[in-house]
Amino acid sequence: MDKEEWAVWHAEHERRRSAPHGFLAVTGLHWPAATPERFDDVPGAWSAGPDGVTVTLDEGEELTLGDRPLGPGTHDLGKVDEEGVTAEFGDEGAIAEIARRGSGVIVRPRHPGHRTRLAYEGTPTFPPDERWLVPARFVPYEAPRPVTLGTVIDGLTDDDVAEGRVEFTIGGRPMSLTVFPGGVPGTLTTLFTDATSGVTTHPASRRLPVPRPAPDGTLTLDFNRATNLPCAYTEFATCALAPPENRLPIAVEAGERTPVRSARR
């Protein structure tokens, strides 16, 4: 394997993670209810109901929603989906993510000057190793299957669609992982745990990109590119967890390990 290429890939992954509005900048996870409520790290009094999200701003408070400036008064932001919308505020360029999660709505501020981001020391990894380049085959389902996944938030679930599974062998042991649509059309992704989870890697799931299969379904899994989810860095994440069948019965000593910050807790 090309270790220099892997190093460039991981450096870019770290750059995105520690970006001014990345998950290291998150300062809270708020769940507005029917009664307006104020939160310390974002302007306004927030409420949410069947008709959507509402924010009331006092004199001196401002938000910018896309190209729409919001001043003092009550503003109906409408209904939001899981992708949500983003509101900007403050002199330091903070933002608040407003999005649906399950049957509720979250308001999740991100402040570039948050101490978690500024104190970030990087994520250790296992040394990249060719033995974790694993030949596999994608076996699609006849039709995508709706799947309800647990999350790191008790009582919150995440609805996804399973496209099929990838089958492979490690150390003579046949294994498989249920896979889901990736972030780019035509690609796949999966969540997994293994015998390192909670030992040398974060106890929640890690994510593994699954490359586009060849016409015959073959592909290569690169476990060196297994990455932590946001919940490894902040308690304000709502990450989905791997389905039970995606717990591998081996120690996958590849990819990202427990973050420095998590190890100090």
Order of alpha helices (4+ residues) and beta strands (2+ residues): alpha-beta-beta-beta-beta-beta-beta-beta-beta-beta-alpha-beta-beta-beta-beta-beta-beta-beta-alpha
